[in-house]
Amino acid sequence: FADERRPFADGSHVKSPAEGTPRSDRIARRVVCVCGVVICAAMGLFVVAGHFNDGGWYLYAAKLACTGHVPYRDFMFPQPPLTLYLYGPLQALSGGSLLLGRLTAVAVSLTAMGLSVAFAKRLGGWPGAAFVAACFAVNWYTLYHLTIVKTYPLAALFLLGGAWAFTSQRLGVAQAFFFLATLTRLSALPAILAAAILEGMDGRARGRAATRALVTLTALAGVGVWLYALSNGRLLEQLYLPMGSFVPGLTRYY
């Protein structure tokens, strides 16, 4: 890893490429702190004054899922189901609150961004952490999408958790995170295959990589079959509905 040191006989060491000078590290830490303040301020602004499109609809669906209704059968939902159970318990307890839903999204997103900055620090030292924090701070489009009540915050958290686990050589844990990310948003599915390909680049690990990916994909298929049965066969048409929104008559049909 980036923080590994190679000792000499006299006890000194060679700096890894990720290690900066004390002064550059000090500046980078300050940049991270300033960016953190900017990120929190921007997301706070979005929570209070942002336009959130269909966030309330997601929260109502989450409340239904946690009060005895079955997704895809009792109500239409165009995403995998895991997001419903992030927002649902608090919505059911509170009776329904858009503000609470936004704050939940922000808490999950800040955790994901903190993990991303820590991941960058591991690979690139404090300068790497500062670069990633600055990218978040200046990209308010991303901050907006990490504030709205949709699938983005939870999917980001699971994907970054998987990346962290993968670089820590906890490859089974990484696939578990990617499994959860795919149950949050279907577009996370390629991460399962990407992890297997990267692991398989070591010829000795190809069999294990293929097995892990196959187990993960089989588990996803099992969940899909179960949800398909619960939904009385309406699962697939709802998951693909957003992609068919421009098909003449399809949206009007639903």
Disulfide bonds with the S-S distance in Angstrom:
none
